[in-house]
Amino acid sequence: MLLDQHNDLVYLANHCAWQDYFDHEAANLVAEDKLIDSTGQCLLISQSIKQGKLTLTTPISLEQFVAIVQRFAQLQGHCCSSKLNFSNFQQGFAIIDQLD
């Protein structure tokens, strides 16, 4: 999950993790926050945050995802985050899980 206001990423391993996260954090979500799945598909949190409504949006490219993960690593205080690279979304999510 990409939290737009905070340039933060939250690793959610599955639908149950999303539901649990939503149950506890719905009040903190904003319409610009996005769920990104393992294929790069983006789901935008809609204005109906209380209902957890998600809207399908344009997928992100692997290159965009690499940049997002690099920025997240940098914000986490990891040096050389610009050298961080991966060749598929699954590898990127594994990195987020380790950094989180």
C-alpha positions in Angstrom: 0.0 0.0 0.0 1.4 3.4 -1.0 0.4 6.1 1.5 0.5 9.2 -0.6 0.6 11.9 2.1 3.5 10.3 3.9 5.5 8.8 1.0 5.2 5.6 3.0 4.8 2.0 1.9 3.0 -0.7 4.0 3.5 -4.3 3.0 0.2 -6.3 3.0 0.8 -9.9 2.2 -2.8 -10.8 1.3 -6.5 -9.8 1.4 -6.8 -10.7 5.1 -3.9 -8.4 5.9 -5.5 -5.6 3.8 -8.8 -6.1 5.7 -7.1 -6.1 9.1 -5.1 -2.9 8.1 -8.3 -1.3 6.9 -10.2 -2.1 10.0 -7.5 -0.4 12.1 -6.4 2.4 9.8 -9.4 3.5 7.8 -9.6 6.9 9.5 -6.0 7.7 8.5 -6.4 6.8 4.8 -7.0 9.5 2.2 -8.4 9.3 -1.3 -4.9 9.4 -2.9 -3.6 6.4 -1.1 -3.2 3.3 -3.4 -3.0 -0.4 -3.2 -0.5 -1.9 -5.6 -0.7 -5.6 -6.3 1.9 -8.0 -7.4 1.4 -7.2 -11.1 1.6 -3.4 -10.7 -2.1 -2.9 -10.9 -3.2 0.1 -8.8 -6.3 0.4 -6.8 -7.1 4.0 -5.6 -8.8 4.5 -2.3 -12.0 6.4 -3.2 -13.8 9.1 -1.4 -15.9 6.4 0.3 -13.0 5.5 2.6 -15.4 4.3 5.4 -16.7 1.7 3.0 -13.3 0.6 1.8 -14.2 1.3 -1.8 -11.3 0.8 -4.3 -11.2 2.1 -7.8 -9.0 0.5 -10.5 -6.5 3.0 -12.0 -3.7 2.9 -14.4 -1.1 0.3 -13.6 2.4 1.5 -12.6 5.4 0.3 -14.5 8.2 -1.7 -12.9 10.5 1.4 -13.3 8.0 3.5 -11.4 7.8 0.9 -8.7 11.6 0.7 -8.4 11.6 4.5 -7.8 8.9 4.3 -5.2 10.8 1.5 -3.3 14.1 3.4 -3.6 12.4 6.5 -2.1 10.9 4.4 0.7 14.3 2.9 1.5 15.9 6.3 1.6 13.2 7.6 4.0 13.9 4.5 6.1 17.5 5.7 6.4 19.1 3.1 4.2 22.2 4.4 2.4 22.8 3.7 -1.3 19.0 3.3 -1.9 19.6 4.5 -5.4 21.5 1.3 -6.1 18.5 -0.8 -5.0 17.1 -2.6 -8.0 14.9 -5.6 -8.8 13.5 -7.2 -11.9 9.9 -7.9 -10.9 7.2 -6.7 -8.6 7.5 -9.8 -6.3 11.1 -9.0 -5.6 10.1 -5.4 -4.9 7.5 -6.4 -2.4 10.0 -8.7 -0.7 12.3 -5.7 -0.2 9.5 -3.6 1.2 8.6 -6.4 3.6 12.3 -6.5 4.8 12.5 -2.7 5.1 9.2 -2.3 6.9 
